[in-house]
């Protein structure tokens, strides 16, 4: 970390100060609409973590955290409206939870000097902090996901994918199209044949796509889907007897919602991840004690340990740790959005810190810098056990191919800087 002030200094400042305003964390949630099944557990996990910090720790650095939820319905226009209606309330960091909303908010948050965290989604080239000063997508992005899937398949095939055929079933949107260029480059590098199979929103009808897959006979299918599209795809794959162990979803296609409907037919389906699975972490004991049992849960309290609840919790933890970092850098507990940006750019997550937070081995260790807002891009693989009805981590968090990804980040971020007259550089 570039800057360091002891927490005692922050505590001393607090003792001499009047009661401070809450630390505000907006939640652009979607509890309604076609993607509500995924939006609800994420929003619950995000809110419950801050509720726990308030009850257990007295907030962050002695200042209470406040989560403001604004319903977007996963609609880009509503997401922008939510941003405009909440940004004046002291909002420290935005989590748009939508690639479409992210694209619209990048220039707005930059102009307003408010940071944005698009964890595992959004514009991948925002990993270049020299161009995207206020957008962060650590610890991994969509291009890491594409490379992580190919690296896993390389490991399953003795390091050789020549002559193999790999299809991408994708949500026909900015989100779903994100990995295409990366997979094209990886196809050229490793000699596999790459096929694109788009699915239009919301994805309830996929007969033609899976007939195409049955006809083309790919060795593997990778999926970038969301919401009901995932459930339908898993069921259609089962209908054509595509081997589930050869079907890999991105992390937004790897929740309980995506596999339970298919029952035993979903057994063996795989999904990428950048964080831990299950509820076997000490932090959940504190969530149960201080939040669920206290009647303060954002939802019914029945989502704890599910994939998307855990992801919301992880996002909240990273936001809280960035806020602590900002407090240390600036020597005040009452931080501003600009200070929060500094905290995010100097965030360091170690295994020791994760263990102290009750989340040992929950995610990779990483540090953020101006040059790299994207983190290390370490990707793990999970697999669905239909009998136990649980996801299991079946690989370590492993490096992705930055020799392919970094030039793509440089090219795309460079084009964005040129188009928007941005002088790239670090403050």
PyMOL commands that set and color helices and strands:
alter all, ss='L'
color gray80, all
select helices_A, chain A and resi 7-15+36-57+76-89+99-112+124-127+142-156+174-177+180-190+207-216+228-239+244-246+251-253+256-266+282-292+307-330+337-345+351-356+402-419
alter helices_A, ss='H'
color red, helices_A
select strands_A, chain A and resi 23-29+65-71+93-94+115-117+135-136+165-171+193-199+220-224+247-249+270-273+348-349+366-367+380-385+390-393
alter strands_A, ss='S'
color yellow, strands_A
deselect
rebuild
show_as cartoon
